[in-house]
Amino acid sequence: MDRVFNFSAGPAVLPEPVLRQAAAEMLDWHGSGMSVMEMSHRGKEFIEIHAQAEADLRELMDIPKNYKVLFLQGGASAQFAVVPMNLLRGKTQADYISTGQWSKKAITDAKKFCKVNIAASAEAASFSHVPKQADWKLDPGAAYVHVTTNETIGGVEYHWIPDTGDVPLVADMSSHILSRPMDVSRYGLIYAGAQKNIGPAGVTIVIVREDLLGQALPVTPTVFDYKIQADNDSMSNTPATYGIYVAGLVFAWLKNLGGLGAMETTNQAKAGLLYDYLDQTEFYHSPVAKDDRSLMNIPFTLRNADLDKAFLKEAEAAGLTQLKGHRSVGGMRASIYNAMPIAGVQALVEFMRGFERNHG
Ligand code: PMP
């Protein structure tokens, strides 16, 4: 069996030990005689799997007791609407910071529920940086401030936490959750789709401060009412059981590696390898401001775009897959999530050097 180095933005590479364990437990989970897929979500086996996954996530992220952890469905995209449904709490407007394609999508759906104030935008600079907080025009009457802390397409990441005073800070952390320690207590709500650093597509994690619950708009569907889901351990309806199980294996894998501090050190080393190379060559180019570069998603272009096709073809032949940039921006993108081993980034940089030698 040959595994490639998979640089996909998501669904993305998962840790090999996790996949092996899931395979070993596929037909018979811990002597239950069943696959996790076949278990009742209300049975004692699955309740144990779910509780352990939540406990491990709380430990990894050091989630304070006054926060609920929900395992929902619908992807991060559902949260673009579910956040305003739940968090307006009698207010009629919310602040959004626009840093890329994912912020824009969040804004589009929020507009269906409230007045959106774009307090800062990097669109005029082709989303190549995070606007400095000093330039934000926050509205004190906003129900919350929404940020996309890692823009998966543009490769722009917040390396600081905005200060929004008493107004709750809401973050879409889909593409960098668990990549490093995050101070959860600074946020009112964090959400993330699973298919990058958490597990298979189908699970969406919401971490929300308890005092924000219980004031959902009357139109809110039951499965999207945070309070109802929190009161029912995310089982107001059937949760994505198998996805929660695999997420739990990923959390255990992370704990085993030494937690998020250790993961951050590895992620910095991985991203450093690629950025250092991009910065010392004229052949390739990174479009993102140095201070705001993502550790997870690294877009780059070839100065001569005529070579794009050859680059992708030769990379594929070298076992380096899914390097094509998002269709909206072109070029290349290497997503190097937690599960991408450093050997994968070394192989990529080696390949890029060779390609430069041959075509430069
Ligand atoms: N937000 C961000 C930052 C993302 O990267 C993505 C998916 N790539 C989404 C939201 C949407 O996720 P989903 O397709 O699971 O709804």
Residues whose N, C-alpha, C, O or C-beta is under 5 A from the ligand:
A	BS01	PMP	G74 G75 A76 S77 A78 W102 N150 T152 D172 S174 S175 G193
